[in-house]
Amino acid sequence: MSTTEQLPDSGLVRSSELSRVRLAPNPGPMSLDGTNSYVLAAPGSGSTVVVDPGPLDEEHLQALAGAGTVELVLITHRHPDHTEASRRFAELTGAPVRALDPKYCIGADPLGADESIKAAGLQIRVLATPGHTSDSVCFWLPDDGGNGSVLTGDTILGRGTTVLDYPDGTLGDYLQTLEMLADLGAATVLPGHGPVQPDLSSLVLTYRDHREERLEQIRTALDHIGSNAGAGDIADLVYADVPANVRAAAELSVAAQLAYLRGNG
């Protein structure tokens, strides 16, 4: 089945050999076209794993629940566009919800870094990937196609770049996360927002280059306006072209980069 084949009446689209995706109806400047909710299952499995049920939209949740008996719900990180529907979805399906942060777990223990989960006929590896937020995780499916796949949440997007939710998310953590993800090679990227991408290692390189470019721009701005400049002043120079509706996100990114530069000389 192709990675763009629509599945009848469900809104689900095949995104890899072992995954289907449904786009939640919550588009916006930070969520792009909306949040991607994934349904995972091995061929012939009688159950599914749902990753990030998304916003509280009953039609969306019913479609996810209707894709098969939900054995487990996994959360990539705490942001409400990924977690708002968790409690309702647990009520609807009876499935436990697991996240790295215990506050977002329902009827189950928190995830462990490097934990290996067996569910819906799959082997799912939990990867701790802080940076976007401190509780961000990715889910690696090593048996998904020739190179495996990684559900990246907001750590790697299908389009654009990731905002660091500073001070909870830090650039130091994020750069270490990128190095770790690069080791997974040409895995398929199943992002929390935006389209599926075919090569994780290539995308990581693009992300890393972008961060280095921004850091150099901020160094130049500090030289120009003074080493004690605040995030707003720096954003005026480095992010002058960003729309007003994402200006706050730009300032968060600047704050994270300033903290990184000042902490690392």
C-alpha positions as CSV (number, residue, x, y, z in Angstrom):
1,M,0.0,0.0,0.0
2,S,1.4,3.4,-0.9
3,T,2.1,6.0,1.8
4,T,-0.6,8.3,0.5
5,E,-3.4,5.8,0.2
6,Q,-6.7,6.9,1.9
7,L,-8.4,4.3,4.0
8,P,-12.2,4.2,3.6
9,D,-14.4,6.5,5.7
10,S,-11.9,7.0,8.5
11,G,-9.7,9.9,7.5
12,L,-6.7,7.6,8.1
13,V,-3.9,7.5,5.6
14,R,-1.2,4.9,5.4
15,S,2.1,6.6,6.5
16,S,4.4,3.6,6.6
17,E,4.2,-0.2,6.6
18,L,3.2,-0.3,10.2
19,S,1.5,3.1,10.7
20,R,-1.5,5.1,9.7
21,V,-2.1,8.8,10.4
22,R,-5.1,11.0,10.9
23,L,-4.8,14.8,10.8
24,A,-6.6,16.4,13.7
25,P,-8.7,19.5,12.9
26,N,-6.6,22.0,14.8
27,P,-4.6,24.0,12.2
28,G,-2.7,27.0,13.4
29,P,0.6,29.0,13.3
30,M,2.2,26.5,15.8
31,S,0.5,23.3,14.7
32,L,0.8,23.8,11.0
33,D,-2.0,21.8,9.2
34,G,-2.9,20.2,12.6
35,T,-1.7,17.5,14.9
36,N,-0.8,14.1,13.4
37,S,-2.4,11.2,15.4
38,Y,-0.9,7.8,14.6
39,V,-2.4,4.3,14.7
40,L,0.3,1.6,14.9
41,A,-0.2,-2.1,14.3
42,A,1.6,-5.1,12.8
43,P,-0.2,-6.9,9.9
44,G,-2.8,-9.2,11.2
45,S,-2.7,-7.7,14.7
46,G,-6.0,-7.6,16.6
47,S,-5.1,-4.5,18.4
48,T,-3.5,-1.0,17.9
49,V,-1.3,1.5,19.6
50,V,-2.4,5.2,19.2
51,V,0.2,7.9,19.5
52,D,-0.9,11.4,20.4
53,P,-4.7,11.4,20.3
54,G,-4.5,15.2,19.9
55,P,-7.2,17.8,20.6
56,L,-10.6,17.1,22.1
57,D,-12.6,16.5,18.9
58,E,-15.1,13.6,19.1
59,E,-15.1,12.8,15.4
60,H,-11.3,12.5,15.4
61,L,-11.3,10.3,18.5
62,Q,-14.0,8.0,17.2
63,A,-12.1,7.5,13.9
64,L,-8.9,6.6,15.9
65,A,-10.9,4.2,18.1
66,G,-12.6,2.6,15.1
67,A,-9.3,1.7,13.5
68,G,-9.0,-1.4,15.8
69,T,-9.1,-2.3,19.5
70,V,-6.8,0.2,21.2
71,E,-4.3,-1.7,23.4
72,L,-2.2,1.3,24.4
73,V,-1.9,5.1,24.0
74,L,1.5,6.8,23.9
75,I,2.3,10.5,24.3
76,T,5.3,12.2,22.7
77,H,5.2,15.3,25.0
78,R,3.0,17.4,27.2
79,H,1.6,20.1,24.9
80,P,-2.2,20.2,24.7
81,D,-2.4,19.8,21.0
82,H,-1.1,16.3,21.6
83,T,-2.6,15.5,25.0
84,E,-5.9,17.4,25.4
85,A,-8.0,14.3,24.3
86,S,-6.1,11.7,26.4
87,R,-8.7,11.3,29.2
88,R,-11.6,11.2,26.9
89,F,-9.9,8.7,24.6
90,A,-9.0,6.5,27.6
91,E,-12.7,6.6,28.6
92,L,-13.7,5.8,25.0
93,T,-11.3,2.9,24.5
94,G,-10.4,1.6,28.0
95,A,-6.8,1.8,27.0
96,P,-4.0,3.1,29.4
97,V,-2.1,6.2,28.5
98,R,1.6,6.4,29.0
99,A,3.9,9.4,28.8
100,L,7.3,10.3,30.2
101,D,5.7,12.8,32.6
102,P,3.5,11.0,35.2
103,K,1.0,13.8,35.1
104,Y,-0.1,12.7,31.6
105,C,-0.4,9.0,32.4
106,I,-3.8,7.4,32.9
107,G,-4.0,3.9,34.4
108,A,-0.3,3.1,33.7
109,D,3.2,3.8,34.7
110,P,5.4,6.5,33.1
111,L,7.6,5.7,30.2
112,G,11.2,4.9,30.8
113,A,14.1,6.1,28.6
114,D,15.3,3.3,26.3
115,E,12.3,1.2,27.3
116,S,11.2,-1.5,24.9
117,I,7.4,-1.9,24.5
118,K,5.7,-4.9,22.9
119,A,2.1,-4.0,21.8
120,A,-0.1,-4.6,18.7
121,G,2.4,-7.1,17.4
122,L,5.1,-4.4,17.4
123,Q,8.5,-3.7,19.0
124,I,8.5,0.0,20.0
125,R,11.6,1.6,21.5
126,V,11.2,4.7,23.7
127,L,13.9,7.3,23.0
128,A,14.3,10.2,25.5
129,T,14.7,13.3,23.3
130,P,14.6,16.5,25.4
131,G,14.9,19.9,23.8
132,H,11.6,20.9,22.5
133,T,10.3,20.1,26.0
134,S,12.0,18.3,28.8
135,D,9.6,15.4,28.6
136,S,9.8,14.9,24.8
137,V,10.2,11.3,23.6
138,C,10.4,9.7,20.2
139,F,9.2,6.2,19.4
140,W,11.4,4.1,17.2
141,L,9.9,1.2,15.1
142,P,13.0,-0.7,13.9
143,D,11.0,-3.2,11.9
144,D,8.9,-0.6,10.0
145,G,10.2,-1.0,6.4
146,G,13.8,-1.3,5.3
147,N,15.2,1.5,7.5
148,G,12.6,1.6,10.3
149,S,10.6,4.6,11.3
150,V,10.6,7.2,14.2
151,L,7.6,9.0,15.5
152,T,9.2,12.3,16.4
153,G,6.4,14.4,17.9
154,D,7.6,18.0,17.8
155,T,11.3,17.1,18.0
156,I,11.5,16.9,14.2
157,L,8.7,18.3,12.1
158,G,7.6,17.4,8.6
159,R,7.9,21.1,7.6
160,G,9.8,24.0,9.1
161,T,11.8,23.9,12.3
162,T,11.1,23.1,15.9
163,V,10.5,25.8,18.6
164,L,12.3,25.2,21.9
165,D,9.9,25.7,24.8
166,Y,12.5,27.5,26.9
167,P,13.2,27.3,29.8
168,D,11.7,23.8,29.9
169,G,13.3,23.0,26.6
170,T,17.0,23.9,26.2
171,L,19.3,24.1,23.2
172,G,22.0,22.0,24.8
173,D,19.6,19.2,25.3
174,Y,18.2,19.6,21.8
175,L,21.6,19.5,20.1
176,Q,22.4,16.2,22.0
177,T,19.0,14.8,20.9
178,L,19.9,15.6,17.2
179,E,23.2,13.8,17.5
180,M,21.4,10.7,19.0
181,L,18.7,10.7,16.3
182,A,21.3,11.0,13.5
183,D,22.6,7.6,14.6
184,L,19.3,6.0,13.5
185,G,20.2,6.6,9.9
186,A,17.7,6.9,7.0
187,A,14.6,6.0,9.1
188,T,11.2,7.3,7.9
189,V,10.2,10.4,9.9
190,L,6.6,10.3,11.2
191,P,6.3,13.8,12.6
192,G,3.8,15.3,15.0
193,H,3.0,18.0,12.4
194,G,3.6,18.2,8.7
195,P,4.2,15.5,6.1
196,V,6.0,12.2,6.5
197,Q,9.7,12.5,5.5
198,P,11.9,9.7,4.1
199,D,15.3,10.2,5.7
200,L,15.8,11.1,9.4
201,S,19.6,11.5,9.2
202,S,19.3,14.0,6.3
203,L,16.7,16.0,8.1
204,V,18.8,16.0,11.3
205,L,21.7,17.5,9.4
206,T,19.4,20.2,8.0
207,Y,18.2,21.0,11.5
208,R,21.7,21.1,13.0
209,D,22.9,23.4,10.2
210,H,19.9,25.7,10.8
211,R,20.7,25.9,14.6
212,E,24.4,26.7,13.9
213,E,23.3,29.4,11.4
214,R,21.0,31.0,14.0
215,L,23.6,30.9,16.7
216,E,26.1,32.7,14.4
217,Q,23.4,35.3,13.7
218,I,22.8,35.8,17.4
219,R,26.6,36.1,18.0
220,T,26.7,38.8,15.3
221,A,23.7,40.6,16.9
222,L,25.3,40.6,20.3
223,D,28.4,42.1,18.8
224,H,26.3,44.8,17.3
225,I,24.0,45.8,20.1
226,G,25.9,44.6,23.2
227,S,26.4,41.4,25.1
228,N,23.6,42.1,27.6
229,A,20.9,42.4,25.0
230,G,17.6,40.7,25.7
231,A,15.7,38.2,23.6
232,G,13.3,40.9,22.2
233,D,16.1,43.1,21.0
234,I,17.9,40.1,19.4
235,A,14.6,38.9,17.8
236,D,14.2,42.3,16.2
237,L,17.3,41.7,14.2
238,V,17.5,37.9,13.7
239,Y,13.8,37.2,13.3
240,A,12.7,40.5,11.8
241,D,10.8,38.7,9.0
242,V,8.6,36.4,11.1
243,P,4.8,37.0,11.2
244,A,3.4,38.6,14.3
245,N,1.5,35.4,15.2
246,V,4.7,33.5,15.8
247,R,6.8,36.4,17.3
248,A,6.5,34.9,20.8
249,A,7.8,31.6,19.6
250,A,10.8,33.4,18.0
251,E,11.6,35.1,21.2
252,L,11.5,31.8,23.0
253,S,14.0,30.4,20.5
254,V,16.3,33.4,21.0
255,A,16.1,33.1,24.8
256,A,17.1,29.4,24.5
257,Q,20.0,30.3,22.2
258,L,21.2,33.1,24.4
259,A,21.1,30.8,27.5
260,Y,23.2,28.3,25.5
261,L,25.7,30.8,24.3
262,R,26.1,32.4,27.8
263,G,26.4,29.0,29.4
264,N,29.0,27.8,26.9
265,G,31.1,30.9,26.7
